[in-house]
Amino acid sequence: MKTEKIVLSFIAVAIGILVAGAAFYLYQATKTVDLSKTKTFSIQTPTPSPKPTISLTVDTPKDEEVFDKKIITILGKTTKDATVIISTQTDDQVVTPAQNGNFSTTAVIGDGQNIIEITAVLPNGEEARLTRTVTFSTETF
């Protein structure tokens, strides 16, 4: 008798779950939403930042180049309206490029390894920067 009561209890719980599930399904299927009470929102897509308008290339010196003279020539090209700033460990120079953007100057380097930083700056503040590492050595390889 006791086992029959337990089995009937499980059957009753199972039937109750099925009836509750069916009632919930019917409620969700027939439910209507009042559109006047819904909220609307918009997603703003970020605008991409404009492509840089400044360019900077340095033809000489090449990175990791070795020189046997302390005075080296720096040649390159940038946007025509830019101002070029060349910084070494011993000196800073401001160079104005030609109408076609070409620039050329000389710089003095110290013994051993030297870092040369070439920066082109447009009047609107946009800049491009390149770094060259050069070495002064009188040894022959």
N, C-alpha and C positions, 0 to 999 in steps of 0.2 A: 504494500500500500504506500509506503513511504517513497519508493522509487517512482511510482506513478505520479505522485504529487510533484516531484522534481521535474519529470519529463513534461508534464502539463504546464508547469511554470515556465520552462524554457520555450515551449511552443507559444504560450501566451505572450512572452516578451518579444519573440521573433515576429509574431503577427502585429503587435503594437508598433514595432519599429517600421515594418513595411507600410502600415496605414499612415503613420506620421510622415514617412518619406514621400508617399504618394500625395498627401495633403500639401506638403511643402512645395512639391513640384508643381502641382496645379496652381497654387498661390503665386509662385514666381512666373509661371507661364501666362497667367491672366492679368498680371499686375501692369498698370499703365503709369507712366511718368508724366507729371504736369510740367510742360516745357517752360512755363512762366516762372517756375521755382528753381530752374537749373541755372547754374553759373557758367558763364563763358569766359574763356581766357585765350590769350594769343601768345605764341612763342616767337620771340624775336631772334632771328638768326644773326649772329655777329657778322659784321662786315669785315672782310679780310683787309689786313693792312696793305697799303700800296707797295708795289715793288720798289726796291731802292733805285733811285735815279742816278746814283753816283757809282763810278767805276774807278778802279785803281789797279794798275799793273806796274811791276818793276822789272825792267829788262836786266839791268845790272845794278848791284851785284847779285849773283845767284846765292841762294841760301847755302851755308856751309862752305863758301868759297874761301880760298887761302890767297893772301896778297903778300908780295915782298916789298911793297911800298906803303908808306903811311898815309898818303893822299890817294883816295879812291874816287872814282866818278860814279855818281848815282844817276841812272837814266830810267825814265818811265813815262807812263801816260795816264791821264785822269780826265775827268769831265772838265770842259773848258772853263767853267766859272768857278772851279774849286781853288782853294788855297792849299798848298802842300807844306806840311811841317815835317822836317827831317830831324830826328833826335838821335844823337849818339851819346856815349858816356861822357864826352868832353864838350859837346857843342849842340845847340839847337839852331836850326835855320828855317826861315820861311821863304818859300819859293812860289812865284806866280807862274803858272804854266802858260805856254804860247796859245794862240787862238785855236789850234787843233788839239790842245790838251797835253802836248809833249812837255816834259820838264827835264832839266839837267842841272846838276850842281856837283861840287866836289866836297868831300868831307875828310877830316883827319881822324884816323883810327889809332887806338893805343896798342901797346904790345899785347900779344896773346889774343884771346877771344873777345870780340866786340859785338854788341847787339845794336842794330840800327832799326829804329822804328819810323816808318813812313806813314803819315796820316794825311788824307785828303778831306777837306771840310768844305761843304757847300755853304752859301750864305744863309740858307734856311736851317743850318745846324746839323744836317745829315753828314755822316762821316764814314769813311772806309779806312781800314788800318791794316798794314802788312808789316811783318817783322822779318828781318834778315840777320842771320848770325854769320859774321865774317871773322877771319883770323889773320893776324899779322905774324909772319914768320919769315926769317931769312934763310932757313934751312932748305936744302934742295932734296927733293924726294925722288 
